[in-house]
Each structure stands twice: as structure tokens, then as C-alpha cells.
């Protein structure tokens, strides 16, 4: 799970979930109205140390963060 990213010049479109650099899923962005309701993507049988979430905006710009 993670909390909403902050937009830059363009609105956020979606989040990509990667494992070892390979895209394994996508979560559409919608405004997070409560901190107790983060974005969630269920991962089964993966190396959790290799997970990464990439925020993608409407212009295609990307910003990634690794889970630690």
C-alpha cells in the first residue's frame, strides 16, 4: 500500500507496480480523501524487496519509489 503522490505540472494518471523492473500491475489514480485508505495492490509470490511503484502523470512523466 502507498499514499497518494503529489502532481507536478500535469494531473496524475495512474501508478505502475513493478517487480525487478517488470510491470506486474497498474492502479488508476483517484484523489485520496482519507489517510487510512491508501492505494493497495496485492502481490503474491514475489520478491518484496524488488517491488517498486511508479507514478505516471497525464503527460507520461514518471517518478519511481522502491519499497523498503
PQR file of N, CA, C, O and H, with PARSE charges and radii, in Angstrom:
ATOM      1  N   UNK A   1       0.841  -1.175   0.000 -0.4000 1.5000
ATOM      2  CA  UNK A   1       0.000   0.000   0.000 -0.0000 2.0000
ATOM      3  C   UNK A   1       0.885   1.235   0.000  0.5500 1.7000
ATOM      4  O   UNK A   1       2.034   1.186   0.438 -0.5500 1.4000
ATOM      5  N   UNK A   2       0.350   2.332  -0.489 -0.4000 1.5000
ATOM      6  CA  UNK A   2       1.078   3.601  -0.503 -0.0000 2.0000
ATOM      7  C   UNK A   2       0.060   4.737  -0.495  0.5500 1.7000
ATOM      8  O   UNK A   2      -1.126   4.530  -0.749 -0.5500 1.4000
ATOM      9  H   UNK A   2      -0.584   2.372  -0.845  0.4000 1.0000
ATOM     10  N   UNK A   3       0.548   5.937  -0.198 -0.4000 1.5000
ATOM     11  CA  UNK A   3      -0.315   7.113  -0.179 -0.0000 2.0000
ATOM     12  C   UNK A   3      -0.174   7.883  -1.482  0.5500 1.7000
ATOM     13  O   UNK A   3       0.794   7.708  -2.222 -0.5500 1.4000
ATOM     14  H   UNK A   3       1.511   6.105   0.009  0.4000 1.0000
ATOM     15  N   UNK A   4      -1.136   8.724  -1.745 -0.4000 1.5000
ATOM     16  CA  UNK A   4      -1.218   9.499  -2.970 -0.0000 2.0000
ATOM     17  C   UNK A   4       0.046  10.317  -3.230  0.5500 1.7000
ATOM     18  O   UNK A   4       0.620  10.908  -2.315 -0.5500 1.4000
ATOM     19  H   UNK A   4      -1.922   8.866  -1.143  0.4000 1.0000
ATOM     20  N   UNK A   5       0.462  10.340  -4.475 -0.4000 1.5000
ATOM     21  CA  UNK A   5       1.575  11.196  -4.886 -0.0000 2.0000
ATOM     22  C   UNK A   5       1.032  12.601  -5.144  0.5500 1.7000
ATOM     23  O   UNK A   5      -0.168  12.785  -5.348 -0.5500 1.4000
ATOM     24  H   UNK A   5      -0.003   9.860  -5.219  0.4000 1.0000
ATOM     25  N   UNK A   6       1.912  13.569  -5.132 -0.4000 1.5000
ATOM     26  CA  UNK A   6       1.515  14.941  -5.441 -0.0000 2.0000
ATOM     27  C   UNK A   6       1.848  15.244  -6.891  0.5500 1.7000
ATOM     28  O   UNK A   6       2.942  14.932  -7.362 -0.5500 1.4000
ATOM     29  H   UNK A   6       2.886  13.419  -4.966  0.4000 1.0000
ATOM     30  N   UNK A   7       0.914  15.848  -7.591 -0.4000 1.5000
ATOM     31  CA  UNK A   7       1.086  16.159  -9.003 -0.0000 2.0000
ATOM     32  C   UNK A   7       2.032  17.338  -9.187  0.5500 1.7000
ATOM     33  O   UNK A   7       2.150  18.208  -8.323 -0.5500 1.4000
ATOM     34  H   UNK A   7       0.026  16.102  -7.209  0.4000 1.0000
ATOM     35  N   UNK A   8       2.695  17.343 -10.325 -0.4000 1.5000
ATOM     36  CA  UNK A   8       3.542  18.464 -10.714 -0.0000 2.0000
ATOM     37  C   UNK A   8       2.760  19.343 -11.684  0.5500 1.7000
ATOM     38  O   UNK A   8       1.721  19.899 -11.327 -0.5500 1.4000
ATOM     39  H   UNK A   8       2.599  16.636 -11.026  0.4000 1.0000
ATOM     40  N   UNK A   9       3.257  19.464 -12.898 -0.4000 1.5000
ATOM     41  CA  UNK A   9       2.604  20.304 -13.901 -0.0000 2.0000
ATOM     42  C   UNK A   9       1.359  19.664 -14.507  0.5500 1.7000
ATOM     43  O   UNK A   9       0.497  20.371 -15.030 -0.5500 1.4000
ATOM     44  H   UNK A   9       4.101  19.012 -13.188  0.4000 1.0000
ATOM     45  N   UNK A  10       1.250  18.330 -14.443 -0.4000 1.5000
ATOM     46  CA  UNK A  10       0.127  17.608 -15.034 -0.0000 2.0000
ATOM     47  C   UNK A  10      -0.531  16.713 -13.993  0.5500 1.7000
ATOM     48  O   UNK A  10       0.134  16.267 -13.058 -0.5500 1.4000
ATOM     49  H   UNK A  10       1.949  17.755 -14.018  0.4000 1.0000
ATOM     50  N   UNK A  11      -1.832  16.442 -14.137 -0.4000 1.5000
ATOM     51  CA  UNK A  11      -2.512  15.555 -13.187 -0.0000 2.0000
ATOM     52  C   UNK A  11      -1.959  14.131 -13.258  0.5500 1.7000
ATOM     53  O   UNK A  11      -1.487  13.688 -14.305 -0.5500 1.4000
ATOM     54  H   UNK A  11      -2.373  16.804 -14.896  0.4000 1.0000
ATOM     55  N   UNK A  12      -2.024  13.431 -12.143 -0.4000 1.5000
ATOM     56  CA  UNK A  12      -1.575  12.045 -12.095 -0.0000 2.0000
ATOM     57  C   UNK A  12      -2.602  11.171 -12.799  0.5500 1.7000
ATOM     58  O   UNK A  12      -3.807  11.336 -12.610 -0.5500 1.4000
ATOM     59  H   UNK A  12      -2.407  13.791 -11.293  0.4000 1.0000
ATOM     60  N   UNK A  13      -2.119  10.248 -13.606 -0.4000 1.5000
ATOM     61  CA  UNK A  13      -2.972   9.328 -14.350 -0.0000 2.0000
ATOM     62  C   UNK A  13      -3.144   7.997 -13.612  0.5500 1.7000
ATOM     63  O   UNK A  13      -4.261   7.548 -13.355 -0.5500 1.4000
ATOM     64  H   UNK A  13      -1.141  10.114 -13.760  0.4000 1.0000
ATOM     65  N   UNK A  14      -1.992   7.374 -13.274 -0.4000 1.5000
ATOM     66  CA  UNK A  14      -2.035   6.050 -12.660 -0.0000 2.0000
ATOM     67  C   UNK A  14      -0.701   5.713 -12.004  0.5500 1.7000
ATOM     68  O   UNK A  14       0.274   6.456 -12.109 -0.5500 1.4000
ATOM     69  H   UNK A  14      -1.084   7.739 -13.482  0.4000 1.0000
ATOM     70  N   UNK A  15      -0.691   4.582 -11.332 -0.4000 1.5000
ATOM     71  CA  UNK A  15       0.518   4.058 -10.699 -0.0000 2.0000
ATOM     72  C   UNK A  15       0.829   2.707 -11.337  0.5500 1.7000
ATOM     73  O   UNK A  15      -0.072   1.898 -11.555 -0.5500 1.4000
ATOM     74  H   UNK A  15      -1.484   3.978 -11.247  0.4000 1.0000
ATOM     75  N   UNK A  16       2.094   2.467 -11.635 -0.4000 1.5000
ATOM     76  CA  UNK A  16       2.514   1.165 -12.139 -0.0000 2.0000
ATOM     77  C   UNK A  16       3.261   0.439 -11.033  0.5500 1.7000
ATOM     78  O   UNK A  16       4.106   1.027 -10.357 -0.5500 1.4000
ATOM     79  H   UNK A  16       2.827   3.125 -11.458  0.4000 1.0000
ATOM     80  N   UNK A  17       2.951  -0.827 -10.849 -0.4000 1.5000
ATOM     81  CA  UNK A  17       3.636  -1.656  -9.867 -0.0000 2.0000
ATOM     82  C   UNK A  17       4.625  -2.525 -10.622  0.5500 1.7000
ATOM     83  O   UNK A  17       4.254  -3.248 -11.547 -0.5500 1.4000
ATOM     84  H   UNK A  17       2.264  -1.304 -11.397  0.4000 1.0000
ATOM     85  N   UNK A  18       5.905  -2.450 -10.217 -0.4000 1.5000
ATOM     86  CA  UNK A  18       6.955  -3.213 -10.892 -0.0000 2.0000
ATOM     87  C   UNK A  18       7.633  -4.170  -9.922  0.5500 1.7000
ATOM     88  O   UNK A  18       7.738  -3.899  -8.726 -0.5500 1.4000
ATOM     89  H   UNK A  18       6.207  -1.863  -9.465  0.4000 1.0000
ATOM     90  N   UNK A  19       8.089  -5.292 -10.460 -0.4000 1.5000
ATOM     91  CA  UNK A  19       8.859  -6.262  -9.698 -0.0000 2.0000
ATOM     92  C   UNK A  19      10.097  -6.578 -10.522  0.5500 1.7000
ATOM     93  O   UNK A  19       9.993  -7.091 -11.636 -0.5500 1.4000
ATOM     94  H   UNK A  19       8.004  -5.512 -11.432  0.4000 1.0000
ATOM     95  N   UNK A  20      11.273  -6.270  -9.974 -0.4000 1.5000
ATOM     96  CA  UNK A  20      12.533  -6.435 -10.713 -0.0000 2.0000
ATOM     97  C   UNK A  20      12.492  -5.699 -12.049  0.5500 1.7000
ATOM     98  O   UNK A  20      13.019  -6.192 -13.046 -0.5500 1.4000
ATOM     99  H   UNK A  20      11.358  -5.853  -9.069  0.4000 1.0000
ATOM    100  N   UNK A  21      11.867  -4.520 -12.073 -0.4000 1.5000
ATOM    101  CA  UNK A  21      11.810  -3.699 -13.277 -0.0000 2.0000
ATOM    102  C   UNK A  21      10.753  -4.115 -14.283  0.5500 1.7000
ATOM    103  O   UNK A  21      10.626  -3.478 -15.329 -0.5500 1.4000
ATOM    104  H   UNK A  21      11.439  -4.120 -11.263  0.4000 1.0000
ATOM    105  N   UNK A  22       9.986  -5.168 -14.001 -0.4000 1.5000
ATOM    106  CA  UNK A  22       8.952  -5.645 -14.909 -0.0000 2.0000
ATOM    107  C   UNK A  22       7.589  -5.234 -14.365  0.5500 1.7000
ATOM    108  O   UNK A  22       7.267  -5.475 -13.201 -0.5500 1.4000
ATOM    109  H   UNK A  22      10.089  -5.686 -13.151  0.4000 1.0000
ATOM    110  N   UNK A  23       6.805  -4.616 -15.221 -0.4000 1.5000
ATOM    111  CA  UNK A  23       5.476  -4.150 -14.803 -0.0000 2.0000
ATOM    112  C   UNK A  23       4.570  -5.346 -14.536  0.5500 1.7000
ATOM    113  O   UNK A  23       4.362  -6.191 -15.407 -0.5500 1.4000
ATOM    114  H   UNK A  23       7.066  -4.420 -16.166  0.4000 1.0000
ATOM    115  N   UNK A  24       4.031  -5.405 -13.314 -0.4000 1.5000
ATOM    116  CA  UNK A  24       3.145  -6.510 -12.952 -0.0000 2.0000
ATOM    117  C   UNK A  24       1.720  -6.034 -12.680  0.5500 1.7000
ATOM    118  O   UNK A  24       0.824  -6.855 -12.479 -0.5500 1.4000
ATOM    119  H   UNK A  24       4.200  -4.718 -12.606  0.4000 1.0000
ATOM    120  N   UNK A  25       1.499  -4.721 -12.671 -0.4000 1.5000
ATOM    121  CA  UNK A  25       0.154  -4.224 -12.436 -0.0000 2.0000
ATOM    122  C   UNK A  25       0.049  -2.729 -12.547  0.5500 1.7000
ATOM    123  O   UNK A  25       1.047  -2.020 -12.674 -0.5500 1.4000
ATOM    124  H   UNK A  25       2.227  -4.055 -12.834  0.4000 1.0000
ATOM    125  N   UNK A  26      -1.196  -2.256 -12.497 -0.4000 1.5000
ATOM    126  CA  UNK A  26      -1.476  -0.830 -12.609 -0.0000 2.0000
ATOM    127  C   UNK A  26      -2.667  -0.495 -11.714  0.5500 1.7000
ATOM    128  O   UNK A  26      -3.610  -1.278 -11.598 -0.5500 1.4000
ATOM    129  H   UNK A  26      -2.007  -2.832 -12.394  0.4000 1.0000
ATOM    130  N   UNK A  27      -2.610   0.665 -11.093 -0.4000 1.5000
ATOM    131  CA  UNK A  27      -3.706   1.159 -10.260 -0.0000 2.0000
ATOM    132  C   UNK A  27      -4.035   2.569 -10.738  0.5500 1.7000
ATOM    133  O   UNK A  27      -3.168   3.443 -10.747 -0.5500 1.4000
ATOM    134  H   UNK A  27      -1.844   1.301 -11.188  0.4000 1.0000
ATOM    135  N   UNK A  28      -5.280   2.790 -11.133 -0.4000 1.5000
ATOM    136  CA  UNK A  28      -5.703   4.121 -11.572 -0.0000 2.0000
ATOM    137  C   UNK A  28      -5.657   5.087 -10.399  0.5500 1.7000
ATOM    138  O   UNK A  28      -5.983   4.720  -9.270 -0.5500 1.4000
ATOM    139  H   UNK A  28      -5.984   2.081 -11.126  0.4000 1.0000
ATOM    140  N   UNK A  29      -5.252   6.318 -10.667 -0.4000 1.5000
ATOM    141  CA  UNK A  29      -5.210   7.338  -9.624 -0.0000 2.0000
ATOM    142  C   UNK A  29      -6.599   7.913  -9.400  0.5500 1.7000
ATOM    143  O   UNK A  29      -7.333   8.179 -10.352 -0.5500 1.4000
ATOM    144  H   UNK A  29      -4.987   6.616 -11.584  0.4000 1.0000
ATOM    145  N   UNK A  30      -6.948   8.099  -8.154 -0.4000 1.5000
ATOM    146  CA  UNK A  30      -8.122   8.873  -7.765 -0.0000 2.0000
ATOM    147  C   UNK A  30      -7.736   9.582  -6.481  0.5500 1.7000
ATOM    148  O   UNK A  30      -6.966   9.036  -5.691 -0.5500 1.4000
ATOM    149  H   UNK A  30      -6.352   7.883  -7.381  0.4000 1.0000
ATOM    150  N   UNK A  31      -8.245  10.773  -6.251 -0.4000 1.5000
ATOM    151  CA  UNK A  31      -7.835  11.513  -5.063 -0.0000 2.0000
ATOM    152  C   UNK A  31      -8.046  10.702  -3.780  0.5500 1.7000
ATOM    153  O   UNK A  31      -9.098  10.095  -3.577 -0.5500 1.4000
ATOM    154  H   UNK A  31      -8.871  11.216  -6.893  0.4000 1.0000
ATOM    155  N   UNK A  32      -7.044  10.709  -2.941 -0.4000 1.5000
ATOM    156  CA  UNK A  32      -7.106  10.009  -1.665 -0.0000 2.0000
ATOM    157  C   UNK A  32      -7.682  10.972  -0.644  0.5500 1.7000
ATOM    158  O   UNK A  32      -7.056  11.976  -0.305 -0.5500 1.4000
ATOM    159  H   UNK A  32      -6.191  11.202  -3.106  0.4000 1.0000
ATOM    160  N   UNK A  33      -8.869  10.669  -0.155 -0.4000 1.5000
ATOM    161  CA  UNK A  33      -9.548  11.583   0.751 -0.0000 2.0000
ATOM    162  C   UNK A  33      -9.300  11.271   2.221  0.5500 1.7000
ATOM    163  O   UNK A  33      -9.565  12.110   3.082 -0.5500 1.4000
ATOM    164  H   UNK A  33      -9.378   9.853  -0.430  0.4000 1.0000
ATOM    165  N   UNK A  34      -8.795  10.078   2.520 -0.4000 1.5000
ATOM    166  CA  UNK A  34      -8.512   9.705   3.899 -0.0000 2.0000
ATOM    167  C   UNK A  34      -7.182   8.979   3.972  0.5500 1.7000
ATOM    168  O   UNK A  34      -6.902   8.102   3.154 -0.5500 1.4000
ATOM    169  H   UNK A  34      -8.580   9.396   1.821  0.4000 1.0000
ATOM    170  N   UNK A  35      -6.366   9.339   4.941 -0.4000 1.5000
ATOM    171  CA  UNK A  35      -5.059   8.713   5.099 -0.0000 2.0000
ATOM    172  C   UNK A  35      -5.180   7.222   5.428  0.5500 1.7000
ATOM    173  O   UNK A  35      -4.282   6.441   5.115 -0.5500 1.4000
ATOM    174  H   UNK A  35      -6.593  10.052   5.605  0.4000 1.0000
ATOM    175  N   UNK A  36      -6.282   6.835   6.054 -0.4000 1.5000
ATOM    176  CA  UNK A  36      -6.467   5.437   6.424 -0.0000 2.0000
ATOM    177  C   UNK A  36      -6.924   4.571   5.240  0.5500 1.7000
ATOM    178  O   UNK A  36      -7.149   3.372   5.403 -0.5500 1.4000
ATOM    179  H   UNK A  36      -7.011   7.470   6.308  0.4000 1.0000
ATOM    180  N   UNK A  37      -7.061   5.172   4.053 -0.4000 1.5000
ATOM    181  CA  UNK A  37      -7.446   4.426   2.856 -0.0000 2.0000
ATOM    182  C   UNK A  37      -6.396   4.625   1.757  0.5500 1.7000
ATOM    183  O   UNK A  37      -6.654   5.329   0.781 -0.5500 1.4000
ATOM    184  H   UNK A  37      -6.878   6.146   3.921  0.4000 1.0000
ATOM    185  N   UNK A  38      -5.208   4.009   1.908 -0.4000 1.5000
ATOM    186  CA  UNK A  38      -4.153   4.161   0.901 -0.0000 2.0000
ATOM    187  C   UNK A  38      -4.474   3.356  -0.363  0.5500 1.7000
ATOM    188  O   UNK A  38      -5.433   2.584  -0.392 -0.5500 1.4000
ATOM    189  H   UNK A  38      -4.998   3.437   2.701  0.4000 1.0000
ATOM    190  N   UNK A  39      -3.669   3.546  -1.390 -0.4000 1.5000
ATOM    191  CA  UNK A  39      -3.781   2.729  -2.593 -0.0000 2.0000
ATOM    192  C   UNK A  39      -3.247   1.348  -2.257  0.5500 1.7000
ATOM    193  O   UNK A  39      -2.285   1.217  -1.500 -0.5500 1.4000
ATOM    194  H   UNK A  39      -2.890   4.173  -1.366  0.4000 1.0000
ATOM    195  N   UNK A  40      -3.865   0.320  -2.817 -0.4000 1.5000
ATOM    196  CA  UNK A  40      -3.473  -1.054  -2.499 -0.0000 2.0000
ATOM    197  C   UNK A  40      -3.356  -1.862  -3.782  0.5500 1.7000
ATOM    198  O   UNK A  40      -4.196  -1.756  -4.676 -0.5500 1.4000
ATOM    199  H   UNK A  40      -4.646   0.426  -3.432  0.4000 1.0000
ATOM    200  N   UNK A  41      -2.314  -2.664  -3.860 -0.4000 1.5000
ATOM    201  CA  UNK A  41      -2.157  -3.637  -4.936 -0.0000 2.0000
ATOM    202  C   UNK A  41      -1.649  -4.915  -4.279  0.5500 1.7000
ATOM    203  O   UNK A  41      -0.613  -4.898  -3.615 -0.5500 1.4000
ATOM    204  H   UNK A  41      -1.632  -2.750  -3.134  0.4000 1.0000
ATOM    205  N   UNK A  42      -2.355  -6.006  -4.455 -0.4000 1.5000
ATOM    206  CA  UNK A  42      -1.990  -7.268  -3.818 -0.0000 2.0000
ATOM    207  C   UNK A  42      -0.977  -7.996  -4.689  0.5500 1.7000
ATOM    208  O   UNK A  42      -1.203  -8.225  -5.878 -0.5500 1.4000
ATOM    209  H   UNK A  42      -3.197  -6.020  -4.995  0.4000 1.0000
ATOM    210  N   UNK A  43       0.153  -8.356  -4.067 -0.4000 1.5000
ATOM    211  CA  UNK A  43       1.228  -9.064  -4.756 -0.0000 2.0000
ATOM    212  C   UNK A  43       1.391 -10.424  -4.105  0.5500 1.7000
ATOM    213  O   UNK A  43       1.548 -10.533  -2.889 -0.5500 1.4000
ATOM    214  H   UNK A  43       0.336  -8.170  -3.102  0.4000 1.0000
ATOM    215  N   UNK A  44       1.351 -11.449  -4.925 -0.4000 1.5000
ATOM    216  CA  UNK A  44       1.527 -12.804  -4.412 -0.0000 2.0000
ATOM    217  C   UNK A  44       2.787 -13.416  -5.010  0.5500 1.7000
ATOM    218  O   UNK A  44       3.094 -13.221  -6.186 -0.5500 1.4000
ATOM    219  H   UNK A  44       1.224 -11.360  -5.913  0.4000 1.0000
ATOM    220  N   UNK A  45       3.496 -14.149  -4.190 -0.4000 1.5000
ATOM    221  CA  UNK A  45       4.671 -14.911  -4.642 -0.0000 2.0000
ATOM    222  C   UNK A  45       5.691 -14.056  -5.390  0.5500 1.7000
ATOM    223  O   UNK A  45       6.135 -14.431  -6.476 -0.5500 1.4000
ATOM    224  H   UNK A  45       3.246 -14.308  -3.235  0.4000 1.0000
ATOM    225  N   UNK A  46       6.061 -12.929  -4.827 -0.4000 1.5000
ATOM    226  CA  UNK A  46       7.057 -12.043  -5.445 -0.0000 2.0000
ATOM    227  C   UNK A  46       8.130 -11.715  -4.419  0.5500 1.7000
ATOM    228  O   UNK A  46       7.912 -11.835  -3.213 -0.5500 1.4000
ATOM    229  H   UNK A  46       5.701 -12.624  -3.945  0.4000 1.0000
ATOM    230  N   UNK A  47       9.278 -11.304  -4.906 -0.4000 1.5000
ATOM    231  CA  UNK A  47      10.352 -10.827  -4.049 -0.0000 2.0000
ATOM    232  C   UNK A  47       9.993  -9.406  -3.629  0.5500 1.7000
ATOM    233  O   UNK A  47      10.158  -8.464  -4.404 -0.5500 1.4000
ATOM    234  H   UNK A  47       9.455 -11.207  -5.886  0.4000 1.0000
ATOM    235  N   UNK A  48       9.503  -9.254  -2.406 -0.4000 1.5000
ATOM    236  CA  UNK A  48       9.026  -7.946  -1.955 -0.0000 2.0000
ATOM    237  C   UNK A  48      10.120  -6.894  -1.931  0.5500 1.7000
ATOM    238  O   UNK A  48       9.827  -5.703  -2.029 -0.5500 1.4000
ATOM    239  H   UNK A  48       9.369 -10.019  -1.776  0.4000 1.0000
ATOM    240  N   UNK A  49      11.373  -7.306  -1.803 -0.4000 1.5000
ATOM    241  CA  UNK A  49      12.468  -6.331  -1.789 -0.0000 2.0000
ATOM    242  C   UNK A  49      12.697  -5.728  -3.172  0.5500 1.7000
ATOM    243  O   UNK A  49      13.395  -4.722  -3.298 -0.5500 1.4000
ATOM    244  H   UNK A  49      11.612  -8.273  -1.723  0.4000 1.0000
ATOM    245  N   UNK A  50      12.116  -6.330  -4.209 -0.4000 1.5000
ATOM    246  CA  UNK A  50      12.305  -5.841  -5.573 -0.0000 2.0000
ATOM    247  C   UNK A  50      11.098  -5.069  -6.087  0.5500 1.7000
ATOM    248  O   UNK A  50      11.030  -4.749  -7.274 -0.5500 1.4000
ATOM    249  H   UNK A  50      11.549  -7.147  -4.107  0.4000 1.0000
ATOM    250  N   UNK A  51      10.139  -4.764  -5.206 -0.4000 1.5000
ATOM    251  CA  UNK A  51       8.943  -4.031  -5.625 -0.0000 2.0000
ATOM    252  C   UNK A  51       9.205  -2.535  -5.745  0.5500 1.7000
ATOM    253  O   UNK A  51       9.995  -1.960  -4.996 -0.5500 1.4000
ATOM    254  H   UNK A  51      10.194  -5.023  -4.242  0.4000 1.0000
ATOM    255  N   UNK A  52       8.524  -1.925  -6.706 -0.4000 1.5000
ATOM    256  CA  UNK A  52       8.667  -0.505  -6.973 -0.0000 2.0000
ATOM    257  C   UNK A  52       7.318   0.020  -7.464  0.5500 1.7000
ATOM    258  O   UNK A  52       6.604  -0.683  -8.179 -0.5500 1.4000
ATOM    259  H   UNK A  52       7.883  -2.392  -7.314  0.4000 1.0000
ATOM    260  N   UNK A  53       6.966   1.242  -7.087 -0.4000 1.5000
ATOM    261  CA  UNK A  53       5.753   1.882  -7.596 -0.0000 2.0000
ATOM    262  C   UNK A  53       6.176   3.124  -8.373  0.5500 1.7000
ATOM    263  O   UNK A  53       6.956   3.941  -7.884 -0.5500 1.4000
ATOM    264  H   UNK A  53       7.546   1.813  -6.506  0.4000 1.0000
ATOM    265  N   UNK A  54       5.653   3.252  -9.585 -0.4000 1.5000
ATOM    266  CA  UNK A  54       5.955   4.399 -10.428 -0.0000 2.0000
ATOM    267  C   UNK A  54       4.687   5.213 -10.621  0.5500 1.7000
ATOM    268  O   UNK A  54       3.655   4.687 -11.039 -0.5500 1.4000
ATOM    269  H   UNK A  54       5.020   2.588  -9.982  0.4000 1.0000
ATOM    270  N   UNK A  55       4.773   6.491 -10.314 -0.4000 1.5000
ATOM    271  CA  UNK A  55       3.660   7.413 -10.547 -0.0000 2.0000
ATOM    272  C   UNK A  55       3.795   7.936 -11.968  0.5500 1.7000
ATOM    273  O   UNK A  55       4.873   8.369 -12.374 -0.5500 1.4000
ATOM    274  H   UNK A  55       5.611   6.918  -9.974  0.4000 1.0000
ATOM    275  N   UNK A  56       2.697   7.898 -12.729 -0.4000 1.5000
ATOM    276  CA  UNK A  56       2.707   8.364 -14.116 -0.0000 2.0000
ATOM    277  C   UNK A  56       1.665   9.466 -14.247  0.5500 1.7000
ATOM    278  O   UNK A  56       0.509   9.288 -13.862 -0.5500 1.4000
ATOM    279  H   UNK A  56       1.820   7.546 -12.400  0.4000 1.0000
ATOM    280  N   UNK A  57       2.084  10.617 -14.797 -0.4000 1.5000
ATOM    281  CA  UNK A  57       1.125  11.700 -14.970 -0.0000 2.0000
ATOM    282  C   UNK A  57       0.545  11.690 -16.377  0.5500 1.7000
ATOM    283  O   UNK A  57       0.939  10.872 -17.209 -0.5500 1.4000
ATOM    284  H   UNK A  57       3.023  10.762 -15.109  0.4000 1.0000
ATOM    285  N   UNK A  58      -0.394  12.603 -16.645 -0.4000 1.5000
ATOM    286  CA  UNK A  58      -1.093  12.653 -17.938 -0.0000 2.0000
ATOM    287  C   UNK A  58      -0.152  12.904 -19.118  0.5500 1.7000
ATOM    288  O   UNK A  58      -0.488  12.557 -20.250 -0.5500 1.4000
ATOM    289  H   UNK A  58      -0.713  13.267 -15.970  0.4000 1.0000
ATOM    290  N   UNK A  59       1.015  13.498 -18.877 -0.4000 1.5000
ATOM    291  CA  UNK A  59       1.988  13.763 -19.941 -0.0000 2.0000
ATOM    292  C   UNK A  59       2.963  12.606 -20.131  0.5500 1.7000
ATOM    293  O   UNK A  59       3.812  12.648 -21.021 -0.5500 1.4000
ATOM    294  H   UNK A  59       1.288  13.780 -17.957  0.4000 1.0000
ATOM    295  N   UNK A  60       2.843  11.556 -19.283 -0.4000 1.5000
ATOM    296  CA  UNK A  60       3.748  10.419 -19.405 -0.0000 2.0000
ATOM    297  C   UNK A  60       4.992  10.524 -18.548  0.5500 1.7000
ATOM    298  O   UNK A  60       5.839   9.631 -18.579 -0.5500 1.4000
ATOM    299  H   UNK A  60       2.154  11.522 -18.560  0.4000 1.0000
ATOM    300  N   UNK A  61       5.121  11.602 -17.778 -0.4000 1.5000
ATOM    301  CA  UNK A  61       6.271  11.729 -16.868 -0.0000 2.0000
ATOM    302  C   UNK A  61       6.167  10.676 -15.776  0.5500 1.7000
ATOM    303  O   UNK A  61       5.065  10.333 -15.347 -0.5500 1.4000
ATOM    304  H   UNK A  61       4.433  12.327 -17.753  0.4000 1.0000
ATOM    305  N   UNK A  62       7.314  10.157 -15.320 -0.4000 1.5000
ATOM    306  CA  UNK A  62       7.340   9.089 -14.339 -0.0000 2.0000
ATOM    307  C   UNK A  62       8.236   9.447 -13.164  0.5500 1.7000
ATOM    308  O   UNK A  62       9.262  10.110 -13.314 -0.5500 1.4000
ATOM    309  H   UNK A  62       8.209  10.436 -15.668  0.4000 1.0000
ATOM    310  N   UNK A  63       7.810   8.979 -11.975 -0.4000 1.5000
ATOM    311  CA  UNK A  63       8.620   9.096 -10.773 -0.0000 2.0000
ATOM    312  C   UNK A  63       8.453   7.788 -10.000  0.5500 1.7000
ATOM    313  O   UNK A  63       7.331   7.369  -9.715 -0.5500 1.4000
ATOM    314  H   UNK A  63       6.976   8.440 -11.853  0.4000 1.0000
ATOM    315  N   UNK A  64       9.568   7.148  -9.667 -0.4000 1.5000
ATOM    316  CA  UNK A  64       9.516   5.825  -9.027 -0.0000 2.0000
ATOM    317  C   UNK A  64       9.977   5.868  -7.591  0.5500 1.7000
ATOM    318  O   UNK A  64      10.756   6.732  -7.188 -0.5500 1.4000
ATOM    319  H   UNK A  64      10.479   7.488  -9.899  0.4000 1.0000
ATOM    320  N   UNK A  65       9.469   4.900  -6.818 -0.4000 1.5000
ATOM    321  CA  UNK A  65       9.887   4.727  -5.430 -0.0000 2.0000
ATOM    322  C   UNK A  65       9.928   3.229  -5.141  0.5500 1.7000
ATOM    323  O   UNK A  65       9.015   2.486  -5.498 -0.5500 1.4000
ATOM    324  H   UNK A  65       8.836   4.198  -7.145  0.4000 1.0000
ATOM    325  N   UNK A  66      11.008   2.805  -4.486 -0.4000 1.5000
ATOM    326  CA  UNK A  66      11.135   1.396  -4.116 -0.0000 2.0000
ATOM    327  C   UNK A  66      10.585   1.195  -2.716  0.5500 1.7000
ATOM    328  O   UNK A  66      10.669   2.081  -1.866 -0.5500 1.4000
ATOM    329  H   UNK A  66      11.750   3.409  -4.195  0.4000 1.0000
ATOM    330  N   UNK A  67      10.023   0.019  -2.490 -0.4000 1.5000
ATOM    331  CA  UNK A  67       9.568  -0.343  -1.146 -0.0000 2.0000
ATOM    332  C   UNK A  67      10.761  -0.809  -0.350  0.5500 1.7000
ATOM    333  O   UNK A  67      11.617  -1.528  -0.866 -0.5500 1.4000
ATOM    334  H   UNK A  67       9.955  -0.701  -3.180  0.4000 1.0000
ATOM    335  N   UNK A  68      10.824  -0.411   0.887 -0.4000 1.5000
ATOM    336  CA  UNK A  68      11.925  -0.849   1.765 -0.0000 2.0000
ATOM    337  C   UNK A  68      11.377  -1.424   3.032  0.5500 1.7000
ATOM    338  O   UNK A  68      12.142  -1.848   3.899 -0.5500 1.4000
ATOM    339  H   UNK A  68      10.128   0.173   1.306  0.4000 1.0000
TER
END
